[in-house]
Amino acid sequence: MTRQMTTLSAEGMPMWDTFEASFFVGAGLSVGIVLGILFPSLWRTFRRRFRKSAHYAPEGKKLESKISVHLKILGVSEESEQEEIKEIEMGMSVSGNYNFIYISEAFVLARNFFQIGNTKDAVKMYIEILTHQNVSKQETHRALFELSQVYSSLGLHVRAFDTAMELLRRTPHNYEVLEHILKICSQGFFPDKLYAALSIYKGSHDHKLRIKIAHSLCHIGEMQLLENEKLEKAIELARNALRWERSSGRALMLLWQTTSQDLWQKVVHDPKMMWTALAADLEALVQIYKNTTVSPVAGAKYLSVIISKISDEREAIESYAIVKSEFTRVLNKDKIDLNTQKYLWASIFHASLLIQNSPELKKSRFLSDVLAILGESPSYFNFVAKQDEAARIGYSSHYCEKCSSFYSSFAWKCLNCNTEEALKPIIMPNFEHS
């Protein structure tokens, strides 16, 4: 009997080993199928719960855990819909009554919350969408983009940036997302975060995008320029802006102001060196006007500051007589074409108008002499009379040379046609008559 039980099968294997092998193969396939179906679902559920509790929740703002209206987003299929309804009905005694909506309706409701100013419920609705188990990739991208916009409107720039960056990592060729990130970084003054976003973006770098990147860097740099201790950072941002778009007048203006301010910190209270520094500043403006179409009003504000510094020195006029030859050698007017000269003197003219409206005019009795030197004629800058005329016409008003839109003050960008650096002053000084 024992010998018969241990006889080999036709395949050369004992009968009980064949049954055992079949059992383990079948069990392994069953477990593999179950894990293959359940594990991705469980992992996706875990990720969405993690996001809901930590990643998407806004920093610095306490939001209620429940939406003011009891809502439940349904799945995309009838089967999942019925299962979710049963789950909710079982817990109605605890949670209260629910209104069932689809994901498409949830988007509409979230936008409506935002439009009526109920941003907290808008944020919670977007988080509900993002953490829903049946949300598609396209819907996830849309929800991330709109949620980032809501965070930005709330002033939560860090959270808005983090949300937009997650979307940019998923869609590195998305131009619209990068443009949104540029706005966030400009509002929050995040140069390092902007560099990180630019390193991820893999799309086209056309002229329109390059000028927007340059303007974002310049906007951050201009804020850094207001703080003397961050002057080196402002210079770095100006240079990086020029690397993106060398023809940007705004970037050239920022680089001129930052390097000039660094120089003026070294020559303060030295009238002779001040005149040399001013000549270098005017020569830099000449080069900017030669290579760009930027408005002469763009440099007037900073120019008014350095002209006031010179005119505040009691020995300013006497010092000019000593360094006149050096001044004219640095700023050689014979080598400047007529059109560029007009732009340069227009900048000085607008600077004088800004000075006249400021308290500095009353402090300095040499300001008229300084302006006369720059204009080569004592009557050239009879700006007391000129100012009244300019104010009546609107000397600081601008129009867009592309779409003819009107603006009451200087700006770098036309809001109507979205054109960068296309705004021109309404009037120009009359250079033919003193």
Buried (B, 14 or more C-beta within 10 A) or exposed (E): EEEEEEEEEEEEEEEEEEEEEEEEEEEEEEEEEEEEEEEEEEEEEEEBEEBBEEBBBBEEBEBEEEBEEEBBBBBBEEEEBEEBBEEBEEEEEEEEEBEEBEBEBBBEBBBEBBEEEBBBBBBBBBBBBBBBEBBEEEBBBBBBBBBBBBBBEBEBBBBBBBBBBBBBEEBBEBBEBBBBBBBBBBBBBBBEBBEBBBEEBEBEBEEEBBBBBBBBBBBBBBBBBEEEEBBEBBBBBBBBBBEBBEBBBBBBBBBBBBBBBBBBEEBEEBBBBBBBBBBBBBBBBBEBBEEBEBBBBBBBBBBBBBBBBBBBBEEBBEBBEEBEEEBEEBBEEEEBEEEBBBBBBBBBBBBBBBBBEEEBBEEBEBBBBBBBBBBEEEEBBBBEEBBEEBEEEBBBBBBBEEEEBEBEEBBBBBEEEEBBBBBBBBEBBEBEEE
